[in-house]
Amino acid sequence: MKFASFHSRVHAVLVTTGIVLFLILSLAMTYFFRVSVNEVMINLQQPRIHNIFRELDRRFDAQTPPEVIRGYLQSLFLEISLGLYTADGHLLLQMTSEHFPDTFDEILREDNPLTGFSHVYYNPNPESPFHAIKVGVVIANKPIFRLMIILTVVFGLLVLAVFYAVSARLGANLRKRLSHLKAGVEEIADGRLDITLEEDDYQDEISFLARRFNQMAARVRGLIRSLEESNAARQRMFAHASHEIKSPLTSIKGFVDIIEYTDVLPEAQRQLLPEVKRDLQRVIKISNDILQLSAMRETSFKLEKQCIEIVTLLNEEHSHFMRRADKKGVRAVLKIETEKKIKAMLDPDRVAQIWDNLWYNALKYSAPGEDIVTTARVNDSVLEVIIANRVLSPIDVPLNQLFEPFYRHPAMAEKTAGSGLGLVIVRELIRAMNGVVDARQADHVLQVILHLPLEKCS
C-alpha cells in the first residue's frame, strides 16, 4: 500500500495496531472469562455431586431399575440437568431441565459447549456401579452477559479512540518536523545554501538529522567559499600571467615585422618568418582569450546593451563569415525564418563575438565542399540560432565537454589551431545574457543551438 506522506503511514500503522490489539484482547478476555466461569461452576457443583454419589451407593445397586433412581433424583429438585453413566460408560438415565434441554450422549465423553457449562464428575468409589455424572447448564442471555458485551464494545471503541488520538498527535508532530527537514533539503537542492534548520530539544533520529544537516550545510558553505576564493585567485593569476606574456609577445611580433620589412635575413631564414608570425599570433590570441574569460567571470563585468535590429546584424556578420568560408572552399548558408524586423536590447559586439566564435569553430572542423548552415528564428521572445556542420571526425565524448576550457577534438587537435577557449567564451557570454547554449550530434552533423531571450527596446 502506498501512502501520500509519512504522517498518513504512521497514522494507518497505529490505528491498525489498535484494531489488532483490541481483537487480541477481546479473544483473550473471552477465553479467560470462559475458563473462570468453568472453574467456578465445577467447584460450586462438586460437593453436591459427591453427596449424590454417596446417596446412590447407599440406597441403590446395579439391579435397581432406572425409574426408581430417577424418582429419587427428582425428589432432590435439582436446577441442573444431569446424565448418570454406568461403569462401562453407557448412559443409564438422564434428567433435563429448562436450563439444559438438550439430551446427553449415549457414550460418556467430555465436551465443552460454547453456550453453556458441561462437566463430568467421577465417583470416588471405584466399586460403585454408578461411574460418573455429567452435569449440564445453559447460560441464558441474561442482563449480565449483555452488559459484558456492551462493556467489551465500549472498551474496544475507547481503545481505538485513544490509539487514533495518539497517532494523530504523533503524526502531526512528525509531519511538522519532517516538513522542516524536507524544506531544508529542497532549499539546498535549489542552491540556497544559507538555510539553517531549526533544532528542537528532542534526542531522536529526526533531531540528529537536523543537527547533522546544519553541520553539512555549514561545511558545504565553507567549501564553496574556499572554492570561490581559489577560483578568484586562479583567475587573477591567469589574467596577470596573460597580461605579462602579452606585452613581450607584442614587442616580439613588432620586431619580427621590422625584420621582415628591412629584408636583413638570408632567403632561407626569411621563409621561416610567416610560421613564426603565425605561432606568435596564436599565443597572443590565447592570451587575449584568457584575459577576456577572466574579465567575464568578474562580478564587475557588464554588457553594453543598446537597441539593435537583430536580422540586420545577423546578415552583416554572416556576410563577413561567408568570405572566410569561401577561401576554405566551404559554403556558408543563412536561413532566417522570420519576415519581420526584430528589435531588442543587446550588446551588439558580444552577440557578434558569439556568432563569430561559433562560425569559426564550425569552419575549423568542416571539410572543403561541405555546408555550414545557420538557421535563425524567434519563438515567444526567444531568439533561437542553430549552426550545423558536418564534422570531419565524430565526437565520441559527452558534448557538454565542448564547452569546457581548453578542450579540443583529439583527432583534430594537431591539424587545427586554436586556444580551446572559444566555446567557453560563448557559454559565458550566453549566460551573462540569461541564455542557454547546447550541442547535438547525429550522423556526423554537429548542431550548436543557442537560445537568447530578447529584451524589448524601451
DOKOL-992962 format. One record per residue: residue number from 1; x, y, z of N, C-alpha, C in turn. Coordinates in steps of 0.2 Angstrom, whole numbers. Atoms other than C-alpha are relative to their C-alpha. Layout:
BEGIN
PT  num   n_px   n_py   n_pz  ca_px  ca_py  ca_pz   c_px   c_py   c_pz
PT  NUM      X      Y      Z      X      Y      Z      X      Y      Z
...
! end
This chain:
BEGIN
PT  num   n_px   n_py   n_pz  ca_px  ca_py  ca_pz   c_px   c_py   c_pz
PT    1      4     -6      0      0      0      0      4      6      0
PT    2     -3     -6      1      6     17     -5     -3      6      4
PT    3      3     -5     -4      4     32      7      3      7     -3
PT    4     -1     -7      2      4     51      2      6      3      4
PT    5     -5     -3     -5     15     55     17      2     -4      5
PT    6     -3      4     -6     25     48     32     -6      1      5
PT    7      5      0     -5     11     55     43     -6     -4     -1
PT    8      6      5      1     -3     45     35      2     -7      1
PT    9     -2      6     -2      8     30     36      0     -2      7
PT   10      0      1     -7     11     32     54     -7     -1      3
PT   11      6      0     -2     -7     35     57     -4     -6     -2
PT   12      3      6      2    -13     20     47      3     -6      5
PT   13     -3      5     -4      0      9     57     -2      0      7
PT   14      2     -1     -7     -5     15     74     -8     -2      0
PT   15      7      2      0    -24     13     70     -1     -7     -1
PT   16      0      7      1    -21     -4     63      2     -4      6
PT   17     -3      3     -6    -11     -9     78     -5      0      6
PT   18      5      0     -5    -25     -3     89     -6     -5     -1
PT   19      5      5      2    -38    -14     80      2     -7      1
PT   20     -3      7     -2    -27    -29     81      0     -2      7
PT   21      0      1     -7    -24    -27     99     -6      0      3
PT   22      7      0     -3    -42    -24    103     -3     -7     -2
PT   23      2      7      1    -46    -41     94      3     -5      4
PT   24     -4      5     -4    -32    -50    103     -3      1      7
PT   25      2      0     -7    -38    -43    120     -7     -3      1
PT   26      7      3      0    -56    -47    116      0     -8      0
PT   27      0      7      0    -52    -65    112      3     -3      6
PT   28     -3      3     -6    -40    -67    127     -5      1      6
PT   29      5     -1     -6    -54    -59    139     -5     -5     -1
PT   30      6      5      0    -67    -71    132      3     -7      2
PT   31     -3      7     -2    -55    -86    134      0      0      8
PT   32     -1      1     -7    -51    -82    152     -6      1      4
PT   33      7      0     -3    -69    -77    156     -3     -7      0
PT   34      3      7      0    -74    -94    150      3     -5      5
PT   35     -3      4     -4    -61   -103    159     -2      1      8
PT   36      2     -1     -7    -65    -94    175     -7     -2      2
PT   37      7      2     -2    -84    -97    174      0     -8      1
PT   38      0      7     -1    -80   -116    171      3     -2      7
PT   39     -3      1     -7    -69   -116    187     -5      1      5
PT   40      5     -1     -5    -82   -108    197     -6     -5      0
PT   41      6      5      0    -96   -120    191      2     -6      2
PT   42     -3      6     -2    -85   -135    194      0      0      7
PT   43     -1      0     -8    -81   -130    212     -6      1      3
PT   44      7     -1     -3    -99   -125    215     -4     -6      0
PT   45      5      6      0   -107   -141    210      4     -7      3
PT   46     -4      6     -2    -93   -153    216     -3     -3      6
PT   47      2      3     -6    -99   -155    234     -7     -4     -1
PT   48      6      2      0   -117   -158    229      0     -7     -4
PT   49     -1      6      4   -112   -171    216      3     -6      4
PT   50     -3      5     -4   -101   -181    228     -6     -2      5
PT   51      5      2     -4   -116   -181    240     -5     -5     -3
PT   52      4      4      4   -127   -188    227      3     -7     -1
PT   53     -3      7      1   -114   -202    223     -1     -4      7
PT   54      0      4     -7   -114   -207    242     -7     -2      1
PT   55      7      2     -1   -133   -207    242     -2     -6     -4
PT   56      1      6      5   -134   -218    226      3     -6      2
PT   57     -3      6     -2   -121   -230    233     -3     -3      6
PT   58      3      2     -7   -130   -231    250     -7     -3     -2
PT   59      7      2      1   -148   -233    243     -1     -5     -6
PT   60      1      4      6   -146   -242    226      6     -4     -2
PT   61     -5      4      3   -136   -255    217     -1     -1     -7
PT   62      0      1      7   -133   -261    199     -7     -3     -2
PT   63      6      3      2   -150   -271    199     -6      5      1
PT   64      6     -4     -1   -161   -256    204     -2      3     -7
PT   65      2     -3      7   -172   -250    189      1      7      0
PT   66     -1     -7      1   -168   -233    182     -6      4      2
PT   67      6     -4     -2   -186   -227    186      0      2      7
PT   68      0     -1     -7   -183   -229    204      6      5      2
PT   69     -6     -5     -1   -166   -219    203     -3      6     -2
PT   70      3     -6      2   -175   -206    193     -4      3      5
PT   71      4     -3     -5   -188   -204    206      3      3      6
PT   72     -4     -3     -5   -175   -201    219      3      6     -2
PT   73     -3     -6      2   -166   -188    209     -5      5     -1
PT   74      5     -5      1   -182   -179    205     -2      3      7
PT   75      2     -2     -7   -186   -178    224      6      5      2
PT   76     -5     -5     -2   -170   -168    225     -1      7     -3
PT   77      2     -6      4   -177   -154    214      6      4     -2
PT   78     -6     -3      3   -161   -151    205     -2      5     -5
PT   79      1     -5      6   -160   -135    194      5     -1     -6
PT   80     -5      1      5   -147   -143    183     -2     -6     -3
PT   81      1      7      4   -148   -157    170      6     -4      1
PT   82     -5      4     -2   -138   -172    173     -1     -7     -4
PT   83      0      7      3   -134   -189    165      4     -5      4
PT   84     -3      4     -4   -130   -204    175      3     -6     -4
PT   85     -3      4      5   -117   -216    167      2     -6      4
PT   86     -2      6     -4   -113   -234    172      8     -1     -1
PT   87     -8      1      0    -95   -241    174      2     -1     -7
PT   88     -3      1      7    -94   -246    155     -1      6     -4
PT   89      1     -6      3    -98   -228    151     -6      1     -4
PT   90      7     -1      4   -116   -230    144     -4      4      5
PT   91      5     -5     -4   -130   -218    149     -5     -5      3
PT   92      5      4     -3   -141   -226    162     -6      4      0
PT   93      6     -5      0   -153   -211    164      2      7     -1
PT   94     -2     -7      0   -154   -193    161     -6      4      2
PT   95      5     -5     -2   -164   -178    168      2      6     -3
PT   96     -1     -7      3   -166   -162    158     -4      5      3
PT   97      4     -5     -3   -172   -146    164      0      6     -5
PT   98      0     -6      5   -176   -129    156      7      4     -1
PT   99     -7     -3      1   -158   -124    159      4     -4     -4
PT  100     -4      4      5   -151   -138    148     -5     -5     -3
PT  101      5      4      3   -165   -145    137      3     -6     -5
PT  102     -2      5      5   -153   -155    126      1     -7      4
PT  103     -1      7     -2   -151   -174    128      8     -1      1
PT  104     -7      2     -1   -135   -182    134      2     -6     -5
PT  105     -2      5      4   -124   -193    123     -1     -7      3
PT  106      0      7     -3   -126   -212    125      6     -3      3
PT  107     -7      2     -2   -107   -214    127      3      6      4
PT  108     -3     -6     -4    -98   -204    141      5      3     -4
PT  109     -6     -4      2    -87   -191    134      0      7      2
PT  110     -1     -7     -2    -80   -174    139     -2      5     -6
PT  111      1     -5      4    -86   -159    130     -1      7      3
PT  112      0     -7     -3    -87   -140    132     -4      4     -4
PT  113      5     -4      4   -102   -132    124      2      8      0
PT  114     -2     -7      0    -99   -114    118     -5      5      4
PT  115      5     -4     -3   -116   -108    125     -2     -2      7
PT  116      2      2     -7   -116   -116    142      6     -4      4
PT  117     -5      3     -4   -107   -126    155     -1     -8      0
PT  118      1      7      0   -104   -145    155      6     -3      3
PT  119     -6      3     -3    -93   -156    166     -2     -7      2
PT  120      1      7     -2    -91   -174    170      3     -1      7
PT  121     -3      2     -7    -89   -179    189      0     -7      1
PT  122     -1      7     -1    -82   -196    193     -1     -2      7
PT  123      1      2     -7    -87   -206    208      6     -2      3
PT  124     -7      2     -4    -73   -208    221      0     -7      1
PT  125      0      7     -1    -79   -225    224      1     -5     -6
PT  126     -1      4      6    -71   -237    211     -5     -6      0
PT  127      4      6      0    -83   -251    216     -7      1     -2
PT  128      7     -2      1    -99   -241    213     -2     -2     -7
PT  129      3      1      7   -110   -246    198     -2      7     -3
PT  130      1     -6      3   -113   -228    196      7      4     -1
PT  131     -7     -2      2    -97   -222    187      1      7      0
PT  132     -1     -7      1   -100   -204    183     -7      3     -1
PT  133      5     -4      1   -112   -190    182      2      6     -4
PT  134     -2     -6      4   -112   -177    168     -5      5      1
PT  135      4     -6     -2   -119   -160    173      0      5     -6
PT  136      0     -5      5   -125   -148    160     -5      6      2
PT  137      4     -6     -1   -131   -130    162      1      5     -6
PT  138     -1     -5      5   -135   -117    148      0      7      3
PT  139     -1     -7     -2   -130    -99    151     -5      4     -4
PT  140      5     -3      4   -145    -90    146      2      7     -2
PT  141     -2     -7      2   -145    -72    138     -2      4      6
PT  142      2     -4     -6   -146    -64    155      3      7     -1
PT  143     -2     -7      0   -143    -45    158      8      0      1
PT  144     -7      0     -2   -125    -49    165      4     -1     -6
PT  145     -4      2      6   -119    -56    148     -1      6     -5
PT  146      1     -5      5   -127    -42    138      4      6      3
PT  147     -4     -5     -3   -118    -30    150      7     -1     -2
PT  148     -7      2      1   -102    -39    147      2      2     -8
PT  149     -1     -2      7   -104    -37    128      0      7     -1
PT  150      0     -7      1   -108    -19    129      6      3      3
PT  151     -6     -2     -2    -93    -16    140      6     -1     -4
PT  152     -5      2      5    -82    -25    128      0      5     -6
PT  153      0     -5      5    -88    -14    114      2      7      2
PT  154     -1     -7     -3    -87      2    124      8      0      1
PT  155     -7      0     -1    -69     -3    129      4      0     -6
PT  156     -4      1      7    -64     -8    111      0      7     -3
PT  157      1     -7      3    -71      9    105      5      5      3
PT  158     -5     -5     -4    -61     18    119      7     -1     -2
PT  159     -7      1      2    -45      9    114      1      3     -7
PT  160     -1     -3      6    -47     14     96      0      7      0
PT  161      0     -8      0    -51     32    100      7      2      3
PT  162     -7     -2     -3    -35     33    111      5     -1     -5
PT  163     -5      1      5    -25     25     98      0      5     -6
PT  164      1     -5      5    -32     37     85      3      7      2
PT  165     -2     -7     -3    -29     52     96      8      0      0
PT  166     -7      1      0    -11     46     99      3      0     -6
PT  167     -3      0      7     -7     43     81     -1      6     -3
PT  168      1     -6      3    -15     59     76      5      5      3
PT  169     -5     -5     -4     -4     69     89      7     -2     -2
PT  170     -7      2      2     12     59     85      1      1     -8
PT  171     -1     -1      7      9     60     66      0      7     -2
PT  172     -1     -7      1      6     79     67      7      3      2
PT  173     -7     -2     -3     22     81     77      5     -2     -5
PT  174     -5      3      4     32     70     65     -1      4     -7
PT  175      1     -4      7     24     79     49      3      7      1
PT  176     -3     -7     -1     29     96     56      8      0      0
PT  177     -7      0      0     47     91     60      3     -2     -7
PT  178     -2      3      6     49     81     44     -1      5     -6
PT  179      1     -6      5     42     96     34      5      5      0
PT  180     -5     -5      0     55    107     40      6     -3     -3
PT  181     -5      4      3     68     94     36      0      0     -8
PT  182      1      0      7     61     92     19      1      7     -4
PT  183     -1     -7      2     60    111     16      7      2     -1
PT  184     -7     -1      0     78    112     20      4     -3     -5
PT  185     -4      4      6     84     98      8     -2      3     -6
PT  186      2     -3      7     74    107     -6      3      6     -1
PT  187     -4     -6      1     82    123     -2      7     -1     -2
PT  188     -7      2      2     99    115     -3      0     -2     -7
PT  189      1      3      7     94    106    -19      0      6     -5
PT  190      1     -6      4     89    123    -26      6      5      0
PT  191     -6     -4      0    106    130    -22      0      6      5
PT  192      0     -5     -6    101    141     -7      4     -3      6
PT  193     -4      3     -5    115    136      5      0      3      6
PT  194      0     -4     -6    112    149     18     -6     -3      5
PT  195      6      2     -4     97    139     25      3     -4      7
PT  196     -1      3     -7     98    133     44     -6     -3      3
PT  197      6      3     -3     86    121     51     -1      1      7
PT  198      1     -1     -7     78    124     67      1     -6      4
PT  199     -1      6     -4     84    112     80     -4      0      6
PT  200      5      0     -6     72    106     94      4     -4      5
PT  201     -3      3     -6     76     98    111     -1     -8      0
PT  202      0      7      1     72     80    105      7     -3     -1
PT  203     -6      3      1     85     67    105     -1     -6     -4
PT  204      2      5      4     78     56     92      4      1     -7
PT  205     -4      0      6     84     52     74     -2      6     -4
PT  206      1     -6      4     75     67     66      4      6      3
PT  207     -4     -5     -3     84     79     78      7     -1     -2
PT  208     -7      2      2    100     70     74      1      2     -7
PT  209     -1     -2      7     97     73     55      0      7     -1
PT  210      0     -7      0     93     91     58      7      3      2
PT  211     -7     -2     -3    109     94     68      5     -1     -6
PT  212     -6      2      5    120     84     55     -2      4     -7
PT  213      1     -4      6    111     93     41      3      7      0
PT  214     -2     -6     -1    115    110     48      8      0      0
PT  215     -7      1      1    133    104     50      3     -1     -7
PT  216     -2      1      7    134     98     32     -1      6     -4
PT  217      1     -6      3    126    114     26      6      5      1
PT  218     -5     -4     -2    139    124     35      7     -2     -3
PT  219     -6      3      3    153    113     29      0      2     -8
PT  220      0     -2      7    147    115     11      1      7     -2
PT  221     -1     -7      1    146    134     13      7      2      0
PT  222     -7     -2     -1    164    134     19      4     -3     -6
PT  223     -3      2      6    169    123      4     -1      4     -6
PT  224      1     -4      6    161    134     -8      3      7      0
PT  225     -4     -7     -1    169    150     -1      7     -2     -1
PT  226     -7      2      2    185    141     -2      1     -1     -7
PT  227      0      1      7    182    136    -20      0      7     -3
PT  228      0     -6      3    177    153    -24      6      4      1
PT  229     -6     -4     -2    192    161    -16      6     -3     -5
PT  230     -5      3      4    203    148    -25     -1      2     -8
PT  231      2     -1      7    194    151    -42      2      8     -1
PT  232     -2     -7      1    196    170    -40      7      1      0
PT  233     -7      0      0    214    168    -36      3     -3     -6
PT  234     -3      3      6    217    157    -51     -2      5     -6
PT  235      1     -4      5    208    169    -62      4      6      0
PT  236     -5     -6      0    219    184    -56      6     -3     -2
PT  237     -6      2      3    234    173    -59      0     -1     -7
PT  238      0      0      7    229    169    -76      0      7     -4
PT  239      1     -7      3    224    187    -80      7      3      0
PT  240     -7     -3     -1    241    193    -73      5     -3     -4
PT  241     -5      3      4    251    180    -82     -1      1     -7
PT  242      1     -2      7    242    183    -98      2      7     -2
PT  243     -2     -6      2    245    201    -97      7      1      0
PT  244     -7      0      0    263    199    -93      3     -3     -6
PT  245     -2      3      6    265    187   -108     -1      4     -6
PT  246      3     -4      6    255    198   -120      5      6     -2
PT  247     -5     -6      1    267    213   -118      6     -2     -4
PT  248     -6      2      4    283    205   -123     -1     -3     -7
PT  249      2      3      6    274    195   -136     -1      5     -6
PT  250      1     -6      4    268    211   -144      6      3     -3
PT  251     -6     -3      2    285    218   -144      4     -5     -5
PT  252     -3      5      5    292    202   -152     -3      0     -7
PT  253      4      0      6    279    202   -165      2      7     -4
PT  254     -2     -6      3    284    220   -169      7      0     -3
PT  255     -6      1      2    302    215   -170      1     -4     -7
PT  256      0      5      5    298    201   -182     -2      4     -6
PT  257      3     -4      6    288    213   -193      6      5     -3
PT  258     -5     -4      3    303    225   -194      5     -4     -4
PT  259     -5      4      3    315    211   -198     -3     -2     -7
PT  260      3      2      6    303    205   -212      0      6     -5
PT  261      1     -6      4    301    223   -218      7      3     -3
PT  262     -7     -3      2    320    228   -218      4     -5     -5
PT  263     -3      5      5    325    212   -228      7     -1      2
PT  264     -7      1     -2    341    209   -217      2     -8      0
PT  265     -2      7      0    340    190   -217      1     -4     -6
PT  266     -1      4      7    345    177   -230     -7     -3     -2
PT  267      7      2      2    331    170   -240     -2     -6      3
PT  268      2      6     -4    332    153   -231     -4      2      7
PT  269      3     -1     -7    328    161   -214     -6      5     -1
PT  270      6     -3      1    315    173   -222     -6     -4     -1
PT  271      5      4      2    305    159   -227     -3     -3      7
PT  272      3      3     -7    303    154   -208     -4      6      4
PT  273      3     -5     -4    296    171   -203     -8      0      0
PT  274      8      1     -1    277    168   -208     -2     -5      5
PT  275      2      5     -5    277    152   -197      1      3      7
PT  276     -1     -3     -6    285    162   -183     -6      5      2
PT  277      5     -5     -1    272    176   -185     -7     -4      2
PT  278      6      4     -1    258    163   -186      0     -3      8
PT  279      0      3     -7    263    155   -169      0      6      5
PT  280      0     -6     -5    266    172   -161     -8      2      0
PT  281      7     -2      0    248    177   -167     -4     -5      4
PT  282      4      5     -4    241    161   -159      1      1      7
PT  283     -1     -1     -8    249    164   -142     -3      6      2
PT  284      4     -7     -2    243    182   -142     -7     -1      0
PT  285      7      1      0    226    176   -146     -2     -4      6
PT  286      1      4     -6    227    163   -132      0      5      6
PT  287      0     -5     -6    232    177   -120     -6      5      0
PT  288      6     -4      0    218    188   -126     -6     -3      2
PT  289      6      4     -3    205    174   -123      0     -1      7
PT  290      0      1     -7    211    171   -106     -1      6      4
PT  291      1     -6     -3    211    189   -102     -8      2      0
PT  292      7     -2      1    193    191   -109     -4     -5      5
PT  293      4      5     -4    187    175   -100      1      2      8
PT  294     -1     -2     -7    194    181    -83     -4      7      1
PT  295      4     -6     -1    186    198    -86     -8     -2      0
PT  296      7      2      0    169    190    -90     -2     -3      7
PT  297      1      3     -7    170    180    -73      0      4      6
PT  298      0     -4     -5    172    195    -63     -7      3      1
PT  299      6     -2     -2    157    202    -54     -1      7     -3
PT  300      1     -6      3    160    219    -62     -1      0     -7
PT  301      1      0      7    158    213    -79     -7      2     -2
PT  302      7     -3      2    143    222    -88      0      0     -8
PT  303      1     -1      7    136    221   -105     -2      7     -2
PT  304      2     -7      2    134    237   -115     -6     -1     -5
PT  305      6      1      4    116    235   -121     -2      6     -4
PT  306      3     -5      4    108    245   -135     -5     -3     -4
PT  307      5      2      5     93    244   -146      3     -2     -7
PT  308     -3      2      6     98    234   -161     -5     -4     -4
PT  309      5      4      4     89    226   -176      4     -7     -1
PT  310     -4      6      0     94    208   -175      1     -3     -7
PT  311     -1      3      7     91    202   -193      5      3     -4
PT  312     -5     -4      4    101    216   -200      7     -2      3
PT  313     -7      2     -3    116    212   -188      2     -7     -2
PT  314     -2      6      2    115    194   -192      2     -1     -7
PT  315     -1      0      8    115    197   -211      7      3     -1
PT  316     -6     -4      1    130    209   -209      6     -5      3
PT  317     -6      4     -3    141    197   -198      0     -6     -4
PT  318      0      6      4    136    182   -209      4      1     -7
PT  319     -3     -2      7    142    191   -225      7      0      1
PT  320     -7      0     -1    159    193   -217      3     -7      1
PT  321     -2      7     -1    160    175   -212      0     -4     -7
PT  322      0      3      7    155    170   -230      6      0     -4
PT  323     -7     -1      4    171    177   -237      5     -4      3
PT  324     -5      5     -2    181    167   -225     -1     -7     -2
PT  325      1      7      1    172    151   -228      1     -1     -8
PT  326     -2      1      7    174    154   -247      7     -2     -1
PT  327     -8      1      1    193    155   -245      2     -8      1
PT  328     -1      7     -2    192    137   -237     -4     -5     -5
PT  329      4      5      4    180    130   -250     -6     -2      3
PT  330      6      2     -4    166    129   -238     -6      5     -1
PT  331      6     -4      2    148    136   -242     -3      2      6
PT  332      4     -2     -6    140    146   -228     -7      2     -2
PT  333      7     -1      2    121    146   -229     -3      3      6
PT  334      4     -3     -5    110    158   -219     -8     -1     -1
PT  335      7      0      1     91    154   -216     -3      4      6
PT  336      4     -4     -5     81    167   -207     -7     -1     -1
PT  337      7      2      0     64    160   -203     -5      5      3
PT  338      4     -5     -2     56    177   -199      0      5     -5
PT  339      1     -5      5     49    190   -210      0      7      2
PT  340      0     -7     -2     48    205   -199      6      2      4
PT  341     -6     -3     -3     61    216   -191     -1     -1      8
PT  342      0      2     -7     66    211   -173      5      5      3
PT  343     -4     -4     -4     72    224   -161      1     -2      7
PT  344      0      3     -7     79    220   -144      6      4      3
PT  345     -5     -3     -4     91    227   -131      6     -5      1
PT  346     -6      4      0    108    218   -134      6      3      0
PT  347     -7     -3      1    126    221   -133      2     -3     -7
PT  348     -1      2      7    130    220   -152      7     -3     -1
PT  349     -7      3      0    149    217   -150      0     -7      3
PT  350      0      7     -3    146    202   -139     -4     -5     -4
PT  351      4      4      4    132    195   -149      4     -2     -7
PT  352     -4      2      6    143    196   -165      6     -4      2
PT  353     -6      5     -2    158    188   -155     -3     -7      1
PT  354      3      6     -1    146    174   -150      0     -4     -7
PT  355      1      3      7    141    171   -169      7     -2     -3
PT  356     -6      1      4    159    173   -175      4     -6      3
PT  357     -3      5     -3    166    161   -162     -3     -7     -2
PT  358      4      6      2    153    148   -167      2     -2     -7
PT  359     -2      1      7    156    150   -185      7     -2     -1
PT  360     -7      1      1    175    150   -184      1     -8      2
PT  361     -1      6     -2    174    134   -174     -3     -5     -5
PT  362      3      4      5    162    126   -187      5     -1     -6
PT  363     -4      0      6    174    131   -201      6     -4      1
PT  364     -6      4     -2    189    123   -192     -1     -7     -1
PT  365      1      7      0    181    106   -191     -4     -2     -6
PT  366      4      2      6    172    106   -208      5     -1     -6
PT  367     -4      2      6    179     98   -224     -2      4     -6
PT  368      2     -5      6    180    108   -240     -5     -3     -4
PT  369      6      2      3    164    107   -250     -6     -1      4
PT  370      6      1     -5    153    105   -235     -3      7      1
PT  371      4     -6     -1    140    117   -230      0      1      8
PT  372      1     -2     -7    139    127   -213     -7      4     -1
PT  373      7     -3      0    120    131   -211     -2      3      6
PT  374      2     -4     -6    114    144   -199     -7      2     -1
PT  375      7     -1      0     96    144   -195     -2      5      6
PT  376      2     -5     -6     88    159   -185     -8      0      0
PT  377      7     -1      0     70    160   -179     -1      3      7
PT  378      2     -3     -6     61    169   -165     -7     -4      3
PT  379      6      4     -3     49    159   -153     -1      3      7
PT  380      2     -3     -6     40    168   -139      5      4      3
PT  381     -5     -5     -3     53    182   -137      6     -3      1
PT  382     -6      3     -1     67    170   -138      3     -1     -7
PT  383     -4      1      6     80    170   -152      3     -6      0
PT  384     -3      6      0     85    153   -157      4      0     -7
PT  385     -4      0      5    100    151   -168      4     -7      0
PT  386     -3      7      0    106    134   -174      6      0     -6
PT  387     -5      0      5    123    132   -183      2     -7      0
PT  388     -1      7      1    125    115   -191      6     -1     -5
PT  389     -5      2      5    140    107   -200      2     -7      1
PT  390     -3      7      0    147     90   -205      7      0      3
PT  391     -7      0     -3    162     87   -194      4     -6     -4
PT  392     -4      4      3    177     78   -201      1     -7      4
PT  393     -1      6     -4    178     65   -187     -6      1      6
PT  394      6     -1     -5    163     61   -175      3      1      7
PT  395     -2     -2     -7    164     67   -157     -3     -5      4
PT  396      2      6     -4    164     52   -146      0      1      8
PT  397      0     -1     -7    164     61   -129     -7      4      1
PT  398      6     -4     -1    149     70   -120      1      7     -3
PT  399      0     -6      4    145     85   -130      1      6      5
PT  400     -1     -5     -5    145     96   -114      7      2      1
PT  401     -7     -1     -1    164     94   -114      2      5     -5
PT  402     -2     -5      5    165    105   -129      0      7      3
PT  403      0     -7     -3    161    120   -118      5      0      6
PT  404     -5     -1     -6    175    116   -105      6      3     -3
PT  405     -6     -3      2    191    126   -105      5     -4     -3
PT  406     -6      3      4    205    121   -117     -2     -7     -3
PT  407      2      6      4    195    106   -124      1      1     -7
PT  408     -1      0      8    200    102   -142     -1     -8     -2
PT  409      2      7      3    194     87   -153      7     -4      0
PT  410     -6      3      0    208     74   -150      3     -2     -7
PT  411     -2      2      7    208     69   -169      2      6     -4
PT  412     -1     -6      4    209     87   -175      5      5      4
PT  413     -4     -5     -4    220     95   -161      7      2     -4
PT  414     -6     -1      3    236     93   -171     -1      4     -7
PT  415      1     -3      7    228     99   -188     -3      7      0
PT  416      3     -7      0    219    115   -182      3      4      5
PT  417     -3     -5     -6    225    130   -172     -6      2      4
PT  418      5     -3     -4    215    137   -158      2     -1      7
PT  419     -2      0     -7    216    140   -139     -5     -5      4
PT  420      5      4     -4    201    129   -134     -4      4      5
PT  421      4     -5     -4    193    144   -126     -6      3     -4
PT  422      5     -4      4    181    150   -140     -7     -2      2
PT  423      7      2     -2    166    139   -135     -1      2      8
PT  424      1     -2     -7    169    143   -116     -2      7      0
PT  425      2     -7      0    168    162   -120     -7      0     -2
PT  426      7      0      3    152    158   -130     -5     -1      6
PT  427      4      2     -5    145    149   -115     -1      6      6
PT  428      0     -5     -5    150    163   -103     -4      6     -2
PT  429      3     -6      3    143    177   -114     -8     -2      0
PT  430      7      2      0    126    167   -116     -3      0      7
PT  431      2      0     -7    125    165    -98     -1      7      3
PT  432      0     -7     -2    128    184    -95     -7      3     -3
PT  433      6     -3      3    113    187   -107     -6     -5      2
PT  434      6      4     -3    102    174    -97     -2     -5     -5
PT  435      1      5      5    103    162   -112      2     -7      1
PT  436     -3      7      0    107    144   -115      3     -2     -6
PT  437     -4      3      6    119    135   -127      0     -7      1
PT  438      0      7      0    118    117   -131      3     -3     -6
PT  439     -2      3      6    125    104   -144     -3     -6      0
PT  440      3      7      2    118     89   -153      4     -3     -6
PT  441     -4      3      6    126     77   -165     -4     -6     -2
PT  442      3      5      3    118     65   -177      3     -1     -7
PT  443     -3      2      6    126     56   -192      5      5     -2
PT  444     -6     -4      1    142     66   -191     -2      8     -1
PT  445      2     -7      0    132     83   -191     -1      2      7
PT  446      0     -4     -7    135     94   -176     -4      6      0
PT  447      5     -6     -1    122    106   -171      2      4      7
PT  448     -1     -4     -6    126    120   -159     -6      5      0
PT  449      6     -4      0    110    128   -153      0      5      6
PT  450      1     -5     -5    108    144   -143     -7      3      0
PT  451      6     -4     -2     93    152   -135      1      6      4
PT  452     -2     -6     -3     94    170   -131     -7      4      1
PT  453      6     -4     -1     79    179   -123      1      7     -2
PT  454      0     -7      3     75    196   -131     -3      5      5
PT  455      2     -5     -4     73    211   -120     -3      6     -5
PT  456      3     -5      5     61    224   -129      4      7      1
PT  457     -3     -7      0     68    241   -133     -5      5      4
PT  458      4     -5     -4     62    255   -121     -2      6     -4
! end
